Structures are given as structure tokens and as C-alpha cells.
């Protein structure tokens, strides 16, 4: 049983995201916020690729959300524990995770693909085609020229010839 002065009895306000408790001879750490898995983002010709290292999952366990140029990948990694085991070391994060990526340009949302294989989630985001604005005719506005025509246009001004 822990003595009353043990620093592990109750969480301190300055401990941040983790709450620490002493259970017999073991220390239990519970993360109260989502953790962030290692994520690579790189550009290939015409597309952005996001690779997230997240082993021990199934392809249905991921939530991928794209809003404009903001990509969010989230999910929950479950820890399989044994009832009678005593951990000597715990480094593999589990529970809720979330990673966010600001994309440098608009994405063709209907062409986005995601594949989970060998512990890596790979999301390919093709660049959206650029919208081109074509200006066919620009009129110069000088101080002497009114904004609207006050006289009817002649046949040649209208673009038709007799």
C-alpha cells in the first residue's frame, strides 16, 4: 500500500496530459488526450502523399476527413492485455489518436485514395485541376468615356457586318 506522502498517489495540476497513479508496486499512466502517430507528408508529381505509421490496426479503424485543404486522420488503437500480466515496460501508445495536415493546394476530393498495409496508412491526394478564367474582351475606361453607351451601336460595332 502506498504511503500518504507518495508523489504518485494523486495527479498534480502541472502533470499535463497524463494522470499518474500508484497501484501496489506498478505505476499506471493514463493519457487523457489523443496522441499523434508519426506522419510523413511529401509531394509527388501532381499529388500529395501522407503516410501514417500506425501498426496493429484494421483498415476499417481509421477515420479520414478532408475539409477544404485540411486533412484529419483519427481512430482508436486498442491494447490487448492479459488479466494476469505485469508490464515491465510500456512504450506502445494506444487509445485515441489524431493527426492533422494542412494541404498546400486544393485536392481533387473524388480521386483521393487510402490504403492500409504493413502498419502504414498511405493517403494519396491528387491536386485539383486549376480553374482558368478566360477574359475575352476588356474595355478601357478613360475619363472622357462614359461607363454606358448612350447611342445605339452601329452594325460594325455590334460585330456583324452587312
Buried (B, 14 or more C-beta within 10 A) or exposed (E): EEEEEEEEEEBEEEEEEEBBBBEEEEEEEEBEEBBEBEBEBEEEEEBBEBBBEBEEBEEEBBEBEBEEBEBEBBBEBEEEEEEEEEEEEEEEBBBBBBBEBEBEEBBEEEEBEBEBEEEBBBBBBBBBEEEEEEEEEEEEEEEEEEEEEEEEEEEEEEEEEE
